[in-house]
C-alpha cells in the first residue's frame, strides 16, 4: 500500500512539473518575444524620426524657392507642426524603449546615442529657423536688390550651415538605429538561451521522475 501511494505521489509530481514547465516556457517565450518586439517598434519609430526630418528639410527648401509671399507663408506656418512631429516620434521611441509593463528601461548605449541625436537636432532646428527668418525679411523688404541678397544668403545658410547640421543629425540617427538593432539581436539570443536552459531543466526533472517510477517495481519485487 505504501509503494502504491508513492506511485500516486510521483505521478502527481510528474503532472505538476509538466504543467509548471509548460507554463514557464510559455511565459518566458512570450515575455522575451514581446521585449524583442518592443525593440523592433523602437527601431520603427526611429525610422519615423528620419522621415519627419526629411519632410522638415524639404519644407525649408520649398520655403526658399516659393514664388509668392502667400506660398512662403503657408509653408513657413507648417514648420512648427512638422517640428512637433519630430518630437513626437522621438517620444514614441523613448516610450517603446522604456516598456513599463515588462519592467524594461533604456540601455545606457541607447541613452548616450539618443542624447547625441538631441544635441545635434537643436542646432539644426535653430539654423533652419535662421534660414526662415532671412526669407521673412526677404518678403518684407521693398528693395529688389535686398530681396535677392537675402534669398542668396538664405540659400547659402540652407546649403552650408543648415545642410551640414542636417547631415550630422541623420548620422547620429543611423548610429542610434545600429545600437537598437544590436540590442534587439542580444535580446533574441537571450530568449533562445533562456528557452534552451528551461527546456533542459524540464527534461532533467522529467527523466528523474521517470527513473523513480521505473524503480518502484524493483522495490516491489525485492519486498516480496
C-alpha positions, 0 to 999 in steps of 0.5 A: 500500500505504501509503494502504491501511494508513492506511485500516486505521489510521483505521478502527481509530481510528474503532472505538476512539473509538466504543467509548471514547465509548460507554463514557464516556457510559455511565459518566458517565450512570450515575455522575451518575444514581446521585449524583442518586439518592443525593440523592433517598434523602437527601431520603427519609430526611429525610422519615423524620426528620419522621415519627419526630418526629411519632410522638415528639410524639404519644407525649408527648401520649398520655403526658399524657392516659393514664388509668392509671399502667400506660398512662403507663408503657408509653408513657413506656418507648417514648420512648427507642426512638422517640428512637433512631429519630430518630437513626437516620434522621438517620444514614441521611441523613448516610450517603446524603449522604456516598456513599463509593463515588462519592467524594461528601461533604456540601455545606457548605449541607447541613452548616450546615442539618443542624447547625441541625436538631441544635441545635434537636432537643436542646432539644426532646428535653430539654423533652419529657423535662421534660414526662415527668418532671412526669407521673412525679411526677404518678403518684407523688404521693398528693395529688389536688390535686398530681396535677392541678397537675402534669398542668396544668403538664405540659400547659402545658410540652407546649403552650408550651415543648415545642410551640414547640421542636417547631415550630422543629425541623420548620422547620429540617427543611423548610429542610434538605429545600429545600437537598437538593432544590436540590442534587439539581436542580444535580446533574441539570443537571450530568449533562445538561451533562456528557452534552451536552459528551461527546456533542459531543466524540464527534461532533467526533472522529467527523466528523474521522475521517470527513473523513480517510477521505473524503480518502484517495481524493483522495490516491489519485487525485492519486498516480496 
